[in-house]
Amino acid sequence: MFFIDQLFMQQDHHEGNLPFVGRHVIERVELETGERLPPSVNQKILEGSFSTKLTIRCDGTRVRVEGNPSRWQRIDNLFGLQTLDECVAVYNHVLATYDLPPFTKNTRFSHRQSADGKPSRTIYEQDAYVFLEGRFPTLTKVQLDEGQEPYEAGLYTFHSSSYVVNNFNSVELKKYGKIIVPLEVEL
């Protein structure tokens, strides 16, 4: 049995028009051209019960929440939350208080050009990005071809020092040089 005691989530809403959430907004302008650049919003720290803190940020398109959902506003916080569904429900409740959309499940794919002479690769991308700090077990599914049903390959434990998160939210295992691309994550 394990508990989720640190969770980082972010999701992009490409349509924009979301309210800014943070401590302050920095408007930026390209000095040479006078072009307005996207605003920069720093994080807002939310204080909860029992010295619990969450951070939240929204720059109009990207929503981020980070912290310990297992302790947030819970009297019985000795035993943490065990599923991502429970954690996402906590974060979605916080997002609702700031008129932000909830984190949702979704997956999309695109083709990525490869080196000369090699076929293009299909990249499966998550718009909702989930990062559990420290060691965490994760059920790994393998899909060899697009449209093929993913099959369970086992339960693996990853430590945050053993991987790097790349573009398209793929995970590169440093030791093996392998790249894991997320398909559909049960949130």
N, C-alpha and C positions, 0 to 999 in steps of 0.2 A: 504494500500500500504506500502511495506517495501523495504528498500534498503540493499544490501549486502555490508557492509563496512569493513569486516574483514573475510578473508578466508584462511584456511590452507589446502593444498592438498599434498599428496604424493602418489607415485605409484612405485611398485617394478617391475623391468625388470630382471627376473631371468636369462636370457641369458647373462647379463652383457655386458662388453666391451663398456660401455658408457664413455664419457670423464669426468674427474674429474672437478667439478665446486665448487669453494669456495675460501677462502683467502689462505689457505695452507692445505697440506696433511700431516698427521702423519702416518708414516710406523711403524707397531708394530710387535714385535717378542716375542714369548714365551721364557723367559729366560732359563727355565729348559730344554726344548726340542729343542730350536732353530727353532721351527715351525713359519712360517710367518702367522700372523693374518691379517684379512681384514683391509685395511687402514681406517683411520678416517679423514673425511673432515669436516672442520667447514663451517659455512654459509658465503655467500658473500652478502653484503648489496648493493642493487642497489638504486641509488638516481634518482628520477624522477622529474617531474614538480611540483611546488607548495608544496615543502617539503614532497613529497610522497616517501615512501620507500617500497621496496619489499626485501625479503630475498630469496635466492636460494641456493640449495646445491645438489650435486650429488656425490656419492661415487663409481660410476661405475655400480651400480645396482639400487639404490634407488634415485628417483628424488623427491625433496621437493621444494615447493614454498609457501610463506606466505606473507600476507600483505593486502592492501586495493586495490582490482582491480578496484573499482569504481572511484578512483582518478588517477590511473596510466596513465600518459601522456594524460590527458583529460583537455581541457580548460573549458568545461562545466561540471565540477565535483560537482556542487551544488547538483544535484539530482543523486543518485547513480544508479548502475546497479541493475536490479530487478530479473534476472534469473541466474541460474548456467551456462547456455549455454553462456551467455554474459561474465561471469567471467572466465570461462574456455578458451574462445577464447582469452582473454587478456593474461592469463598465458601461453597458447600455443604459442602465438606470442613471449613472452619473452623466452620460452624454445627454440624456433627455432633459436634465435640469438646465442645460445650456442651449437648448433648442438645436442640438446637433443630431444628425441621423444616426441610427444604431449601426454597429458593426454587422456586416452581412456576410454570408457565404457566397463566394463566386469564384469562378475560374475562367480564364480565357487563354487562347493560345495564338501564337504568331510564328512566322517562319523567320529564321535567322540565317543570314548569309554566312557561309563558311569560307575557309581559305580556298585559293584557286585549285580547281580540279576535284574538290570534295563536294558531296551533296549538301544541300542546305539542311539545317536542323530545325525541328519543331520545338519551340520553347513553350512550356506550359507556365503561365504566370498567375500568381495570386494577387489580387488587388488588396486583399486584407492580409497583412503581414503579422505573423505571430512569433514572438521570441520568448522562450522560457530560459531564464538565466540559470547558470550552474548545470548540474547533471540532471538530465531528465530522460525518462524512457519514452520512446515514440514507436508506434506501430508503423512499420515500413511496408508500403505496397509497391509492387513493380508493375509497370506497363511497358511492354516492349514495342508495341505499335499503336498508333492512334486508332481509337475505336475498340481496341482489345480491352477486355475486362481486366482491371488491375487485380493481381493476386497478392495475398499477404506473404511477405518474405521473412517476417519475424519481428520481434520486439527488441530494439536496440537502445542502448543508453549512450547519449552523446554528452560530452563536456564542452562548455563554451570555448575552451582553449583549443579544441580539436577541429574547429571548422571556421569558415569565413562565409559570410552572406554576400553573394555577388549580385550583379544586375539581374533583373527579372526574378529576384527573390530566390534564386537557386542557391544551394548550399554546397560549398566545396570542402570535402574532407581533406585536410592538409596532408595527413600521413599517407593517404592512398592516391591523392591526385584525382579522385572521383568527384563528379558533380551530381548532386541529387536535385532534381527539379520537382517542386511540389505539384501535385495534381489537385485533387479536391480534399480539403482538410475539413474534418468534422469539427465545427465550432459550436 
